Amino acid sequence: MDKRKEELQELKKSLITDGAFRLIESIYKKNPTRDRNKLLLAVCEEVEHRYIGDTLEYHLNQMKMNTTNEILNVIDTYLVMISIEPDLAFDEKYKKSKNRKARK
C-alpha cells in the first residue's frame, strides 16, 4: 500500500499543474468515462466556453496544456491517479471540507 501512495506522490510532483488536474477532474465528474478521446473533446469544449480570445491561450499556457498531446497527457495521468486512489480530489472545496471532517 505504501508503494502505491509513493507512486501517487510522484505523479502529483509531475509538471502537471493543479489547475490542469482540477479542470480534468471537473470534466470527468460531468462525463465519467475512461475514454480519453471523449474527455479530450469535453475539455476542448469547456475551455473554449470558459476562456475567450487571448485568455484561452493564456490559461492553457498556465496549465501547461498547449497541445493536444499535453492535454491527453493530463487526462491519462488523471485516469491513472484515480485508478490508484479513487477518492483523490483536486477540487479546493472538496479538499477543505474533507480536511475539516478529518480534524473532528
Residue, then its C-alpha position, 0 to 999 in steps of 0.5 A: m500500500d505504501k508503494r502505491k501512495e509513493e507512486l501517487q506522490e510522484l505523479k502529483k510532483s509531475l509538471i502537471t499543474d493543479g489547475a490542469f488536474r482540477l479542470i480534468e477532474s471537473i470534466y470527468k465528474k460531468n462525463p465519467t468515462r475512461d475514454r480519453n478521446k471523449l474527455l479530450l473533446a469535453v475539455c476542448e469544449e469547456v475551455e473554449h466556453r470558459y476562456i475567450g480570445d487571448t485568455l484561452e491561450y493564456h490559461l492553457n499556457q498556465m496549465k501547461m496544456n498547449t497541445t493536444n498531446e499535453i492535454l491527453n497527457v493530463i487526462d491519462t495521468y488523471l485516469v491513472m491517479i484515480s485508478i490508484e486512489p479513487d477518492l483523490a480530489f483536486d477540487e479546493k472545496y472538496k479538499k477543505s471540507k474533507n480536511r475539516k471532517a478529518r480534524k473532528 
